[in-house]
Amino acid sequence: MSQAPDVADYVVVGAGSAGCVVANHLSADPSQRVVLLEAGNRDTSPWIHVPVGYFQTMHNPNFDWCYETAPDPALNGRSLHWPRGKVLGGSSSLNGLLYVRGQREDYDHWAQMGNEGWSWREVGPIFEELETFQRPGGGEGRGTHGPLQVSDPRLRRRICELWIEAAKANGYPYNPDYNGPVQDGVGHFQLTVNKGRRCSSAVAFLKPIRNRQNLQVVTKSQVRRVIIEDGRATGVELQHPDGSRQVIRAAREVILCAGAIGSPQILMLSGIGDQAHLRDHGIAVQHDAPEVGRNLQDHLQARLVFKTREATLNDEVRSMFNKARIGMEYALFRTGPMTMAASLVFGFMRTRPGLATPDIQFHIQPWSADSPGEGVHPFSAFTQSVCQLRPESRGTITLQSADPLMAPRIDPNYLATQTDRDTLVAGIEIARKLARTEPLKSAISEEFRPSPEVQGYDEVLAWARMNSTTIYHPTGTCRMGPDDRAVVDPRLRVRGVQGLRVADCSIMPEIVSGNTNAPAMMIGAKLARMVQEDRRAGTGAAA
């Protein structure tokens, strides 16, 4: 990676899912100088590019910010690990590889909230342009010429196929393309995998343009704050690994793509946030923006484990001989368990009649463990993970210190509403119903978690409070909106400061109904378009 320059037209902070797209699109104009800043390392580790490598990279400080939440009363005082990518590609280099756009209604709702330009009619074509969907024949609204490679899984496992059949027996339709016109149903996840290797945002959008003379990518340098002078963002201060500091000036704009945790933290460290909170930490107030760090949303998953009468991946990886065989298969053919995404099979379902769209999502895995990232159980089993798609609960990101190297405080505030509690309990009961349905029923020997003894609403909810965990989708902490309290306007300009924008999952006014990697890339591309339009119109980033 190159040495940091002293000035650029655009300074992009964070080389994650959105930031790589932003840098790619803005540097396509050779007259514009772009610098992309990443606090983490280059993506050179082989484990990043092997699909199943997330078992090695998550919770590893070489690649992961390793955040932890504050103790959550709703989860019996438990703190949760919140992994976020600290490497080129960001969380797209660590995640479970699942490619999910969300429901079209999600984006139409954003537009109905007053966010002009964000309806499905307007963002759908951006998804299409970003991707190459490798399935022969593609599908309605699917891209065929984009940099991001999206493929069907090479790995199938019988226990997951039985789950699909049980779901169909309960009236849930098979859906060959949940990223098409309709999300409802069950089927196989689509993956950001190309020929058996991870296709992260860095692989898709940075690697092909690494020789552009007007783009500089700087790694292992953490932004301490945005420099604001006379109400305008004029650059950033960053810190290098040796502790030295440098100021990079932005001739046009600073663009934060640091994610739903990093972007609000940087704004607050820069003097943009709730003025009382900033003063408590001795930070000079540049703009009083009480909503910075608020509106935090995440998908909370309950993981049900069922012992099986037939072998699962737990058995395949138990012996050193099998591990060697699996490694050899991948090395020779790019097939087998090492191509496995975090989940093989999906389900998008409704917990009650009258809902216009699905409100829960299933992730089905042909393995089981006490928690993600730990070793598999010493018995045959599989996992049904269920999460609520549109939680009502809202949490916060706040500063613990004015030191940029100290992580902020994360308060998810899970299960704060009755609807959220009811939906999670209903999802757990649907999972149990599917396990009692043939042909899946005959393959199951025992409900291991929660256990048959856990019965009734109160007991199930109590179990969920003790065992549920994040499914890694924090969003909403720099909320986009037309109102004056929103952190950014619909063109992603930070209110109250010129020359500063945010483009990542933090801008979501409401969380999307599904995994967040694909929407983050779309947000990056949408931002780049708006920057280019505003530059041509001469309006710039003034909100």
N, C-alpha and C positions, 0 to 999 in steps of 0.2 A: 504494500500500500504506500501511497505517496506521502510526502511531508505536507503538513497543513500550510496552505497559502495564507497570506495576510488579508486578502480581499477576494471576494467573489460576487457575482450578481445575486446568486441564490445560495443561502446556507441552509442545508437540510440536516436536521438533527434526528438521527436514528435510522439505521440501515435495516429496518425490519420489513414486514410484509408490505406496508404502504410506502415507506421511505425509498426502497429500491425502485418502485414504480415511478415515484415522483422524480428521482434523479435521472432515471432513464428518459422520461418524457421531456423534462426541461432541458436536458443536455442534447436532445435531438436537434436543437437550434445551435449551430456551431458558434454563433455570435454571443451566446450566453455562457458565462462561466459558472459552473456548479461545483460546490464542494459538499460531499456527503460525509457526515461525522458519525462514527460508531464507537460506543464505549467498549465494546467487546472485541474479540479476536477475529481474525480471518476464519473462513469456513473451510479450513484445510483438513480437519480431522476426518478420517474415513468413516467414523461412526455417524457423522452428520449426513452422509450421502447414502448409507445403507438404510433402507426403510425402517427396519426394526431397531435402529440405533438409538431411538428415543429412550430405550431402557438404560443407555449409557450416558446420555447427555442431560436428561432431566435431573434436577437436584445436584448437578455437577457445576461448581462455581466457575469452571473454565468456559462454560457455555450458557449458564443460567444465572439470572439475578438472585435466585433463591429467596424470594420474598416469603414472609410469613405474615398471616393476618393477626390482628389483635384477638385475644380471647373473645369468642362470640357467645353471649348468654343463650342464644337460641340453639346453639350446638353444645349445650352443657359446658360452656366455658372452654371449648377446644379452640386451638389455633390451627390453621390449615396452611400447608405448603402451597404457595402460589408461584409455580415456575413461569418465568418469562424469558425469552431468548436474549442473551447477551453475546451476540456473535453476528457476523454478516448474515442477513436473512431473518434476523430476529427470531420470533417464535415460529416462523415458517420453517426454520432449520431444526426445530426441536419437536414440533407438534406431531399429532397422530396421523397426519397426511390426508385427512378427510376433507373433501371439496364439497362445500355446501353453500349455495348462494343465499338461502333463506326463502321466505315466502314472498311472492310478488306483493301481497297485501302489506307486508312490513314497510316497503318503500312508498307505497301509495299512502299509507298512514302518515309517514314522515311528511309527505307533501301536504296532506290534509291538515297537518299541524302548522302549516304556514311556511314550510321549507321548500320554496320554489326551486324547481329543477331536480328534485330528488324522487320523483315518482318512478314506478317501474318502467314506464314508457321511455323515461330518460336515462335511467341507469342500466336497464336490461341490455341495451346495445354495448355498453362499456364492458360488462361481463363477457359478452360474446367476443369482442375484439381482443380481450386479454388472453383468451384460452385457445388451445387446440384440443378438442375432444377427440380422442383417438378411436372411439368406437366406429366401426364401419357404418356409414350411413348417417352418423351424427345424430341429429334430432332437432326439433323445433327450437330456434333461438340458441343453438349451440355453435360455438366458434370452431373454425377449422384452420386458422392461419395465425393465431396468437402465440406469444412466447411461452406462456404457461401451459405445460403439458398435463392433461387430465386423462386418466385411464381407468378402465375397469380392473378390479383386483385379479391378480394371477392366482391367488390362493383361495381355495374353497375348503370348508370343513363340514363334515356331515352334520354335526350337532347344530350348526348355524342354519343349514338347509332344513333341518327338522323344525327349528324355530319358525322359519318362514311358513312352513306348511301348517303349523299350529295356528299362526296368526291368520292365515287364509281361511282355516276352518272356523275361525271366529268372525269372519266377515270382513277382514282387512284385505284390501286388494293388493296384488303384486304390482309394484310400480317400477318399470324399467329405468325411469329417469326422473328422480325427484327434483332435479334441477331444471326440468322442463316446465310445461304449463301448470302442472298440479303436483304438489308436494306429498299429498296423502298416500299412505300405504306402506308397504314393506318391500325390502329388496336388498341389493348389494350396494355398498358405499362406492362412490367414485373417489379416486385418489390423485394427489399431486405426485405422481410417479411416472417416470419415463424410462422404459426398458429396464425396469428393476432397480432404478435409482431415484432418490428423492429429487423432486423438482421444487426447490425452495424459491422464494422471491429473488434471492441473490443469484441462484442458478439461472432463473428465467430472464431476469431483467438487468442484472449487472454483468454477468459473465460475457454475454455477447457484445457488450459495448466497452469492455475494459480498456480498449486502445483509443477511446475518444480523448482528444487533446484538451478539450474544455471541461472534462470531468475529473475531479480528484476525490478519491475515496480515502479517508483517514480513519484508521482503527486504533483501538486502545487509548482513546482520548475522550474523556467525559466532559460534557458541557456542564458548567457550573451555573450559568445564568445567561439570559438574554440581556444585552446592553440596550437600555432605553434612554434616549436623549430627546428632550423636548417633545415627548409623546410619540416618538417613533423608534421602532426597533432598528438599530444600526449595526448590529452584529452580535456575536456571542463570545463569552469567555470560556475557554476549555482548559482542562488540566491533563497533562501528559503523564505517562507512567512514572517518570522520574520526579513528579511533583511540580514541575515547572508549569507556568500558565502562559496562555497565548490568547490574544484577541484576534478574531477574524471578523472583518468588516463585511457587511452585506450591502452592496450597492443598490439592490432592489428589495429583496424580502428575506426574512428568516421564516423557515417552515418547520414546525415541530411535528415529528413523526415518532415520538418516543413512547407511544402506547398509553393505555388508560391509567397506568400508574406513573410513568415517567413524565408525560406531558403536563399534567396538573402540578406535579412536583416542581418542574422547571419554571412554570408560570409563577408559582408562589415564590420560589427563590428569586425570581426576577422582579418581585414587587407587584404582581398581578394576582389578586385574590381577596379574600375577606380581610378588610383592613385591620380589624381587631386581632385576628389570628396572626397576621404578618407582624404587627407591632409586638405581639407577645414574644416573637422570635427575633426582634431587633432588626427587621427588614424594612427598608424605606418603601413606602407605598407609592407605586407608580399609577395604579388604577384600582379602585375599589370594585372587586368583582366577586361577590359572595358565593356565586355558584361554582367557582373553580374547585374541583375536587368532590363536588356533590353529585347526586344522581348516579352513583355507582351501582351497576347491575351485573349479575353473573348468573350462570346456570349452575344450580346445585344438583348433584347427581346422587341417587341412592343405588348402590351396587348390590344386587342380589346374586348369591352364589348357589348353584345346584350341583350336587354330586351326580355323576353319570355312571351308567352301566357299561359304557363304551369309552375307548381311549379318546383323550383330547390332547391339546397341545401340552398340557401339564406332563403327560406321559412321554411325549416326543422329546422333550428337552431334559429329561431326568438323568440320562446317562451321558458320560463323556463320549462314548461311541456315537450316540445319536447326534450330539452337538457337533461332532466332527463331520458326520454325514451331512447335516444341514448346512454347515459352512461350505463344504465341498460342492453341494448342489448349487448354492448361490454363486460361488466363484466360477463354476463352469457354465451355468445356464441362466443365472439371474432369476431363479424360481425358488419355490419352497418357502418355509416359515420366515426366512430373513427378509422376504418381500412384504411381510404382513404389516398392515396398518394397525392402528390402535383398536379398531373394530372392523369386522367384516361385513356385518349386516345391520341395516337400519330399520326403524319403524317410526313413522310420524302418525300419531293417533290423537283422538279426542277423548277426554275423560268424562264428558257429559253431553247429552243432546243439546242442540241449539247453538253450538259453537260454529262459527263460520269456517274456521281453519283449525288444523291440529294444534293442541296446546301442550303435548308432551312428545319427547323424542327418546327412542330406544337406541342404545349402542350394544350390539351383541358380540361377545368375545369368546373364542374357543379355548379360553384359559381362565384361570382364577388366581387371585392373590389376596393377601390381607388388605393391601392397598396398592394403588398404582405405583410402580417403581420398585416394589419389593419382589422377592423370589416367589415363584408359583407354588401353589399348594402341593403337598406330596400325595395327592390322590386325583383321580379323574374328575373334572368339573368344568363348568362354563359359567359365564357371567352375563346377567341381564342388567345393564345400567339404564336407569330412567331419570330424565330431568324435565323440569317444567320449562317450557320455551319462552314464556313472557311473564317473568316474575313481577309482582307489584312492589316488592321490597326494594328499598333504596339505601345504599351505604355511602361511605365517605372515604376520601383520601385526604389526610392532613399531614402537616409537617411534624416531625418529632424534634427537629433541630434545623438551624440555618446552615448546617454543614451539608453540602451537596452530596457528600459521600455516605451519608447516613440514610438508610431507607426511610420512606415515609410510613406513617401509621395507616394501616388498611383495616377499615371496619366494614365488612360486607353487609351486616345487619340482615342475615338470611332469615327466611320464614317469619317475617314481621307482620304479615297479614293473614287473615283466615283463608283467603283464596289460595295463597301460596301453600299453606299447610294442607288444605283439602286436596289440591292438585297433586302434590307429591304423594300423599297417602293413596289417592286413587290410582296413580301410576304404579305404585308398588303392588296394589291388588290386581291390576291388569296383568302385570308380570306373573303373578302367582296363578292367575287364571290360565294364561298361556302355558305355563308349566304343567297344568292339569289336563291339557288338551292333547289328544293323539294327533300325530305320531310322536310328539315330543315327550308325552307322559311316559311312554314305555322305555325311553332312553334315560330317564331320571330315576335315580335310586333314593335321593334324599334332598330335601331343602336344607341346605347348610346355613345360609344366612338369608333372612332373619332367623329362621327355624320355625317348625310348625307350632311351637308353643306361643309364638308372638301372634296374637289374634286381637281383632277389634281395633277401632280407630285410635284409641288412646295408646295402646301398646305399640301399634305400628308407628305412630308419630314419635313416641319415645325412642324407639329403635332408630328411626331416621335421624333424630337429633344427635344420637350418639355415634352414628356411623356415616352419615352423608358427607360428601366432600365436593370440592370444586370440580368442574369439568373444563376449567381453564379458559373462560370467555369473559374477562372483565371488560366493561364498556361504560360509556356515558358520562365520564367525569369532566369533560369539556363540552358540555351539551350545546348542540346546534339548535338555533331557533330564531324566529323573527322578532321575539320580544327583547326588551332592553336587558333583561336579567340573564339571557343566554350568554354563554362564554364566547361563542362564535356565531356569526350570522350565516345564512345559507350559502354564502360564498367562502365560508370557513375562515373569515377574517376575525381576528380577536377584537372584540369590542373595546374601545377606549385607547387602542394603540395602533398606530399606522405601521405598515410594513411587516406584520406578523400574522401568520396563519397556523392552524393546526389541521393535520390530516392523518387520522388513525381511528381506531375504534372508540376513542374517548369522545368523539363528536356525535356519536349516535344518540339521538334524543330518547329512543327506546331500543332495547336490545333486539337484534334480529332473531328469527325463529330457526336457529340452527348454529352450526359452528361458524367462527368469525374470521377465519383466515381469508377466504375468498372475498367477503365484503370489505376487509381492510385494503386489499389490493384495488378493488373498485374505487374506494374512497381516494386512494392515492392517485389513480388515473383521473378521476373527476376533478380533484384539486388542480392537477397539472393543466387540465383544459381551461379551468377558470382563471388560473394565473396567466396563461397565454392570451386568453380573451381580454382580460383586464389590461394587460400590457399593450395590446394592439389598440384598445379603446382609450388608453391613457389614464385609466382610473386607479390602477394599482391596488394595494391592499389597505384601503382605508375603510374602516367600519364605522 
